[in-house]
Amino acid sequence: MTQRARKRFGQHFLHDPAVVARILAAVDPRPGQALVEIGPGRGALMRPLLRRCERLDVVEIDRDLVRELAESPEARAGALVVHAGDALRFDFARLSRERGQPLRVVGNLPYNISTPLLFHLLEAAPAIRDVHAMLQREVVQRLAANPGEEAYGRLGVMVQFRCRVEHLFNVGPGAFSPAPSVESAVVRLVPLPEPRAPVHDERLFAEVVRRAFSARRKTLRNALSGLLGPEGFLLAGVDPTARAEQLTVEEFARLADAAGSGADASGGA
């Protein structure tokens, strides 16, 4: 495949065989597993994956690439199953049901949609065994950050709530064509059997995290005004004068449960 990268799809085609080999070693695909690659591009990773598994599903939005993939010998033989469409709207849970097992997701994810795509994958977490993704290095740092670190924020809390996160290795711009203007990194996400901290209402948990980090320079008392008052913070065992970046995932979960318990939320700004 020789198609030129298209800016509107955020395409940067991986071409470095050493990087491909490292990703393949990290994934370690086995026959019989349900693998799906997001954005196979020119096939740099797709073909080595196909040599290691019986069947590979791929999700591709670029219609010209879809046509080439669908006409490939691998697709004609039934080893490659091409899904034309946007990964942001793809039903990973349905594919998992069709394959009869959790999916192993692999992809060089477009950097311009990486965060919403990660949240979309989180929605399907029960249907996913693991994710190996190439992302902007800054995004991987945010995913893996701990409380108190500069990169710690909403994305890290929400992903760590559902997954074990491993920053595997960094990748320079020269591994891609065209070369991006940023450094990249490969991350492994492994959905947990249960959320890292039990919560009664995951939507409320997400709202507490969103509110806390949208006003991260404010104290939690001010950022969560209207959701939690003094009794709520006392029930959660969280200091209302703390700031969002100081809290663990478990503390956010306790705040969410306190907010949902009907504890006094009248504490002021």
PyMOL commands that set and color helices and strands:
alter all, ss='L'
color gray80, all
select helices_A, chain A and resi 7-9+17-27+46-52+63-70+73-76+92-99+111-123+125-127+137-144+154-162+173-175+202-214+220-223+230-236+244-246+249-260
alter helices_A, ss='H'
color red, helices_A
select strands_A, chain A and resi 13-14+34-38+56-60+80-84+103-108+128-136+163-171+176-177+184-191
alter strands_A, ss='S'
color yellow, strands_A
deselect
rebuild
show_as cartoon
